[in-house]
Amino acid sequence: MIDLSNIKPFASGGNRNCYINPNNANTCIKVTKKEILEKIKKDKVWYKKFRSNESFDDNLREQLAYKQKAITSPIDNSIWDHLAKWNGMVNTSLGPASETELIKNDDEIAETLENYLFREGLTDEIKLAINSFEIWLRKHHILTKNIIPHNIVLKKIDGTITLKIIDGLGCSSFIPLPKHSKYFAKRYVERRISLMWSRINWDLTGRKGDWK
């Protein structure tokens, strides 16, 4: 068991806290916040309230998302060019957790795309990085939920920025046709890319109105 009792999270999302693994500083331990599952279930639309608590657990959903065909049967090793590796589920003093690769730059935890955009704006350098990321999404048909800038970090390789997904994998379609059809997967990916740009523009223009 991994003891996290005396460790503070380095990041906190809506549903999970993120810790540096005390046994391996190159991995991230994601722990679901206490009492969050019941709250998530309570806030869902009526027909989703009949689902089990486990179906709302981000760790279990992440485990399932990493089993998608694009990752388990990849075209080539470039599947990991823009994706943090997943090591599996682990037991911790705070409960079951998901363990993933911790993206770093010179021993510092990589900055999120959100932080970069707020500080630097949409620079030519980041436009190139996003373009490379889009090409990768289209090549592999990676299924993600909405691509939010705080779920992407910047890995610097030989002076070039490479975007890495650290959270948000999975298919959000009510009927999961993209999981079983290349045609629908392609359409799904294009929609995620379009929404990604909507979110980026929303972030950069003061977050007014509905970003979708």
N, C-alpha and C positions, 0 to 999 in steps of 0.2 A: 504494500500500500504506500502511496505517495503522501507524505505529511505536508499539508499546506497550512497548518494551523497558525504558524507564525510568519506567514508570507502575505504581503499585500498585493492585490492584483495590479498589473501594469496598465490594464485597460478594462473598461466595463461597458458592455452593450446593454440593450434593452432587456435581454433575457439571461445573459451569461457574463461571468467574470473571467478574465484571462490572467493566468499566472505563468511565470517562468518556471519550468520544471526544475526543482532543486537538485534532481539527480542527473539532469541533462540540460544545460543552459541553451541548447539549440532547439529545444522543443517548447511548445506552448500547451498549457493545460487549460481547457475551457470547462468551467463548472457552471451548471444551471443554478440561478439564484433561488434561494429558498422561497417557497410559497408561490413561485411565478407560474407554475403550470395551472393551478386553479384559477388564477387571475386571467391568464391568457384564454382559458376555456370559457370563462365567464363573459369575456369581451367579444367572443366570436358570434357570428350570426347563428340563429337558432338551430339550423340543420347540422352545424358542426359541433354543437354541444353534446351530441350523442356519442361522439368519438371518445376513445380512451385518452387518459392523460398522456400516455406515452406518445400518442400521435402528434402532440404539441411540443414534445421535448426536442429542442434544437440539436442536442447531441445525437440522439437516435436518428433524427432526420438527416443530419450531416453524414452519419454512418451509411445510411441508405443512398444518399446523393453520390458518395464516392464509389458506389457500386454500379453507377450508370455505365452503359456499354462503352461510351467514348473513353472512359478511364480504364475499365477492366480489359477492354480489347482495343487498345489505341492503334492509330495508323502508324505511329512511330514515337520515339522518345520525346519529341517536341511537345507532347501532351503536358509535360511538367514545366514548359517554358514560362507559363503565366499562372501557375497554380501551386499553392503550398501543398506539400505532401501530407497525407494523413497516415498516422501510425496505428490508430485503433482506439478502442475504449480502454480506460484504465480505472483502477480503484484509487480514490483519494480519501483523506480524512474529512473532506467536505462532500463526499458522495461520488457517484460515477461521473467520469469526465471523458472528454474527447481530447486526444493528443495529436497535435499537428506540428509540422515544421514551423519554426520561428524564423521569419525572414529578418535578416540583419544586414547592416552595412558597417563594416569596420567595428564589429562588436556592439554597435548601437542598433536598437530595434528600429526597423524600417518605418519611415514616415508614411502616413496614409495619403492617398490621393486627395482627400478632402482638405487636409491641412495644407498640402502643397498649393492647391487651387486658391484657397483663401489668402495665402501669403503671396504667391507669384502670379496668379491668374492663369489664363490659357496660353502658355508660352509655346513657341514653335517646338521646343524640345518635348514638351508634354503632348503636343498634338501628334508628333511622330510616335511616341510611346503608345498613345491610344490607338493610332492607326494599326500598329503592329499587333496590338491586343485584339482588335476587331478581326484582322486576318486570321489570327489563331482561333478565335471563336467560330468563325465560318468554316475553317478547315476541319476542326474536330467535332463541330456541332455540340459543344459543351452546353449542357442545360443548367441554367442558373435561375435564381429568382431575380427580382429587379436588381440591377447592378448599381449599387450605391457606392459613392466615392469613399466612404469610411470603411468599406469592406475590401478595399484594394490598397496595397502598399507599393512603394517604389523601391525596387531593387536596383542598385547601381552596379553595372557590369562593364568594366573597361571604359568608364566615363559615360556610358549610355544608360538611360533610365528604362527599366523593364517593369511593367505592371504585373503584380501578382495578386490573384484572388486569395483572400484568407478566410472568407466567410460568404455565405449566400448561395452555395451550390444547391441544385435541386430544380424540380419542375413544378411551377406554380399553377399549371393548367388544371382546371376542374376535371376535365377528361384528359388523361395523360397520353394523348396520341403522340406527342413528340418523343416519348420514350420508345415507341415501337415503329415509327415511320420516319424515314430520312426526309421525306417531303415536308412533314409537319415539324420536324426538328429544325429544318432550315428556316421555315417561316417563324418558328418560335424564337430562334436566335436573332433574326432580323428585328423582331419586335423588342427583344431585350436591348439590342444596340440602340434602337430609336429611343427607348425609354431612358437608357443611360445618358444620352445627350440631353434629353429633357431635364433630367435631374442635375446634370452639370450646369446647364444654363440657368436653372432655377437657383442653384447654390450661388452662382456668380452674379445674379441680378437681385439679390436681397431676399430670396425665398418668399416671394409674394404669391398668394393664390395656391392652387393645387398644381404641384409639379408635373403630374401626369397629364 
